[in-house]
Amino acid sequence: MELAKVIGNLISTQKVSSLEGVKFMIVQPLNENLESVGEAAIATDATHQAGIGELVFIESGREAAMALPQVFNPSDLSIIGIVDDVYV
């Protein structure tokens, strides 16, 4: 699990059927000091509630796909939670 900030939306007119109804968001990974690290990436939104500017948890790999309603899907990165507060 990693922290990330939602920095945008991605609109797709055609999707694999297992991703129908799933939102795509652009996320920027963050370090423990909430500073940007690495490149932005596209993530599916398993929470269905993430919005631009929000701090979120992201998960990659098979766990990302398992967070969605249809577990047999091609997702490599998913938003799995919305962060309320961070104390370092």
N, C-alpha and C positions, 0 to 999 in steps of 0.2 A: 504494500500500500504506500502511496506517495501523496503529498499535497500538491495541488495545482490550483490555478486561477482560471476561471472561464473567461476567455477573451473574445469569443464570437460564436456565431451560429453557422452551420453549414446546411444548405438546402439541397436535397437530392430529389429529382423527379422520378428516378428509377432506382429500385433497390432489390436486393435478393429478397425473396418472399419471407425468409426468417427474420428480416429486419423491418418489415412493414410496421408502421406505427411507432418506430423508435426514433427519437431525436438524435441528431448529430451535433456535437459542440466542439469548438476549438479550445483547447486547454494549453496553458503554459505551466510546465512543471516548476515547482518551487523547492528551495532547500529549507532547513529548519529555521532560518532567519527570514523566511518568506521572500527571498530574492530569487529572481528567475534563473533557472539552470537549463541548459540544453535548448532544444528547439520545440516550438509549439507542435501539437499533434491533434489529430481528430479522435474524439472519443464518443462512444454511444452513451446515452444518459439513462442509466438503469433506474434513477430516482424519478424521472419524468418531471422534475421540478427545478432543476438547476437553471440559473440564468446568468447573463453576462455580468461580470464583476464579482461573482460569488467564489468563495474559497471552498474547494471540494476535495474528497478522497478519490484517487483513481487507482485502478488495478489493471495489470496487463496479463497477457497470456491466456491460458484456458480459463482461469478464474474470471476474466473479463466477460467471456462468452456465457459463463454459468450464471452471471448476475441478471441476464435478460430472460424474459418469459419463455422464449424458445431457446433451449440451451445448445442446440445444434445450429450455430450461426458462425459467420466469419469474423466476429468482432475480436480485435486484439487489444483494445483499450476501452475501459468503461468507467464512467463516473458512478461510484457506488455509495456515496454519502455526501452530504452538505455539512460543512464545518460551521459551528456557531461561534466558538471562541478558541484562541490558541494562547497557551501560557508557556513561555520558554524560560 
